[in-house]
Amino acid sequence: MKKIAFIGLGNMGGPMAANLVKKGHQVVGFDLSETALNSLASVGGKISNSALEAVKEAEVIISMLPSGKHVDELYSEEFINSLQPNTLIIDSSTIDAVTARSVANIAVSKGHKMIDAPVSGGTAGAQAGTLTFIVGGSQESFEVAKPILECMGQNIFHAGDSGAGQVAKICNNMLLAIHMIGTSEAINLGTRHGLDAAVLSEIMQKSSGRNWSLEVYNPYPGVMENAPASREYSGGFAVDLMTKDLGLAAEAGLETKTSTPLGNTALNLYRMWSETGNGKIDFSSIIQFLNGKSK
Ligand code: NAD
């Protein structure tokens, strides 16, 4: 049993913290949202009034925050200086590799272990404890973190040194955005020609168009009972978060002079969809944009 402080109990962090409680860890959580705090309390976690209070006795800290700015603000010098000696810090937020490396360097210089460990698998994976963790950091930190990550995930990869987890994660999310848009485009075309979305989806799933969006995250309402599309695109991976990840991929492309034409197109489509007031709903709602619908 470890004393774990969990900062950021949103769509992903909430169920991840709940899984740690289920596995017998003592979890103290902090979030700016009272609803998020109450949900952790309802599954047996402790809640606190601030991040500083949450980490007071922690052996392990896990953060699951929206963006690099939030991560940078959380891991201030005051915060890092307040930690127990040799704390294991796991940042699972999806952020830029530069921030991940700079925060980890400071933490390591103060005698702590820190890894970037962004995840894949969506809110369903977070709830089921089947996430994929993509880790950047030293081999030693990876080995120490692995048993904790296994309480929340099924596939734990070591991508390389600090920041490598973030690079691998944004490559994955750029591909996810591209195939979600492609899947939406295909379903939209088929239904405009009178095809049933469920029948068309099954055909493509068993043909060469097969992909993750078709298999577990169908963007058309009613095709998959558990997909965000069937609950008005609520409770999934927000359009604004996908836009953020595509921005990170575009920046990473600029840094290395790498062309990412489809990634850049996906970024523009998601940005336009967000600007029409849809930033908070699930990213599979891009099918509505292609269909000429707005909220
Ligand atoms: P979310 O917006 O649902 O949750 C973020 C939480 O952080 C919110 O509850 C917010 O109140 C809290 N927060 C913000 N600033 C804080 C602070 N200073 N202190 C404490 N809490 C603070 O977002 P999410 O969907 O859970 O995503 C979190 C991260 O995981 C993002 O980086 C996202 O890109 C990544 N991610 C999300 C998914 C997904 O399917 N939702 C999948 C993979 C990765």
Residues whose N, C-alpha, C, O or C-beta is under 5 A from the ligand:
A	BS01	NAD	I7 G8 L9 G10 N11 M12 G13 F30 D31 L32 S33 A36 M64 L65 P66 S67 H70 S92 S93 T94 V119 S120 G122 T123 G236 F237 A238 L241
